[in-house]
Amino acid sequence: MKTFALVTAATLLGAASAASAGVSVSGSFGWDDGGTVMGSYGDNIAFANVVDPFGDSGSDRALKLTESPLGGTPQGYLGWITGLNDGDTINVSMMGLGDGDLTGKVRLWAHYTTSDITSYGGSAGGSNSYSTSASEWTMLSHEWTFSGGTDSGGDHTGLVIEARLYAYGDNEDPSGWVDDINIDVFTSNSDVQISFPSIPAPGALALLGLAGIAGRRRRRN
């Protein structure tokens, strides 16, 4: 079980249960069975499924994000929620690991889609907290209220949950880590679906460890 600091602020999983005045849909994903991300932004970011740095056993896995060369704010897509109506609320939490301004830190963010997951319908904002600890996992969380949906005449078809990486070059490994994402949706639409990264075929698992990239770069503000 992870020790962590609490900070307030494509496999289909979605267990719907009846709730008063709506439906509750929940899903969760860890990286223990493989997989990395559903998509990404930026051509200078690499993803690897790695051993959890603070896991209880060698079977505990996590997602590592590495930025090289440094530039912009690259991001990985961790989940996609579709079938949302305006006013639906999406609560997300995930574990993050970093070391402040020396190597890297991650942030929980989101954006809207206008068709499939590769489309971009504008930023949805996110948490003001970062995974700044290098000695323990930090819990990051945020709540979104969906707007601009097709049911109200808009073009938003879904919400993509991002892990944003802020990497620095004082260390040989400008990276951050994430694990254990949980998504809870309270919705008026029973067709809401929550999607997560696909588990790779067995032959691809051996290649996951090769995706990490490290390098000494200049520090970025």
N, C-alpha and C positions, 0 to 999 in steps of 0.2 A: 504494500500500500504506500502511495506517495506521501511524503511530508511536503507541506507547501505553506506559503505565506498567502493569506487571504487579502485580496485587493478589492474593495468595493468600487464601486464606480457608478465507376459510379455504381455503389450498392444502395439499394433503396431500402430505407428503414422508416417506418412510420406506424406507430401503434396508436390508433385513434380510440378515444374513450369518451363516453357521453359526459357532458358537463352542462351546468345550468347556463342557458342563454348562449350556448355555443358548443364547440367541439375542441377537445384538447388532443393535439398530435405531438408525439415526442419521438426523438431519435438520438442515438449516440454512436460514436465511432472512436475506437482506439487504433493504434497502428500495429498491434501484436500479430495480426495475420498477414501483414504486408500492406502494400498500397502506399501511395504518396499523396498526390493532390488531384483534383478534378480538372484543373487548368491553372494558368498563371498569367501574371502581367510582368513584363520586363524580360529582356534577353540576357540578363546578367545574374540570374538566380538559378541555383541547382537544388534539387530535393533528394533526400536519401532516407530510407527506412533504416534506422540504426538502433543499437541497444540503448535502452533508457539509461542515461548517465547515473541516475539515482534509483534504479529499479531494484526490486527485491530479489530478482533472479535474472539469469541470462536470457530468458524468454520474454522479458518485458521490453517492448519496443516503443519508439517515439519517432516523430518526423523532424528531421534536421533541415534547416534552410540555410544556404550559404550564398553569399553575394560576392561576385568577382567578375569584372572590376567594379569598384564602388561607384554608384551613380543612381540617382533617382530614389524611388521607394518601391522596390520590387515586392511582389506579393504572391501567395499561393491561395488557391480556392479550395476551401475545406468542406463546404457544404452548399447545397442549392435547394431553396424552398420554392415550390410552385403551387399554383391553385389558390393563391392568397387573394382576399378581398380587402378593400380599404378599411382601415380600423383594426385589422387583425394585429395581434401583438406577438413578437418573436423574442423569446428570451434565450440567450446563448451564453454558455460558459466554456472555457477551455483552460488547460494548464499551459503555462509558458515558462521558458527558461532562457536566461541570458546573463550578461554581466555588465549591465550599465553601459558606459561609454567606451569600454575597452575592446570588446569583441562585437557584440550585437545584442539587440533586444527585439522582442516581437510585440505587436499590438493587434487587438481585435477590432476589425473594421468590416464594412459591407458595402455592396453596390447593387443597383437594380439591373435586371436584364430586360430586353425588349423582344427577344425571341428565344434562341437557345442560350446555353451557358457562355458562349463566346461573345455574345452581344453585350453592349454597355449602355445602360439607361441613366447614368448619373450616380454620383456617390450617395450613399445612405448614412454616412457618418459612422461613428463608433465610439469606443471607449477612450477616455483620456489617460488610461493607465498603461504601463509597460511592464514587461517581464525583466526587471532589472537585477534580480538576484542570480548569482552563479552557484549558490550553495543549496538552494531549495527551489522547488517549483512554486510559481506564483499563479494563483487562480485569477483569471481575467473574465469579466462578465459585462454584458450590456443588454438592454432591451430596446427593440425597434418597434415602431408602429408603421405598418405598411400603408403606402399611399400611392396614388397615380395608377391604380390598377385598371385593367381593361373593363372590369365591371362598371366603372364609373366614367368610362370614355377615355382613359389614359392608355399608355402603351407599355406599362410595367407588367411583365409576365412573371417575375420572380425576384428573389433576393439571394445574392451570393454572399456567403460568409468568408471573409478573408483573414489570413494571417499576414500582416505587413512586417517586413524585416527592415530594421534600421541598423546597418552594420558599420563598423569602424575598423581602421587599419592598424591600430597599435599592437594587435595580436596577430599571430599567424593564421588564425581561423575565424574570419569575420562571419559568425553564424549565430542563429537562434534555434530553439527547439520548441515544439508544441506536442501536446498529447491530450487524450480524453476530452473530446469536444461533445457537448450535450446541447441539444436544441429542443425547446419546448414552445409550441405554437398554440395560442388560443384564437380560434377562428370561427367564423360563421359558415364556412364551407367545408363539408366533409370530404372533398376531393383534394385537400392539401396533401402534398407529398414532400418528403425530405430525402434528398439524395446525398450520398457520401462517396469518397473515392472507391473505385473498383479494386478488388483484391486481385493482384497479378497472377498469371499462370505460374505453376511451380518452377518452370525453367527460367522465369524472369527474376525470381527472388534472389538468385546468386548475383545478379547484376546491380541490385539496389545499393550495395555498399560502395560501388564505383562512382556514384553520382556526386559525392562531396568534392568541393573545390576549395582550396585554401590558397592564400597568397598575401604577402605583405603589401599593403596599399596605403596611400595617404589617408589621413583622418578626414572624415566628412562631418560638417556641422549639422 
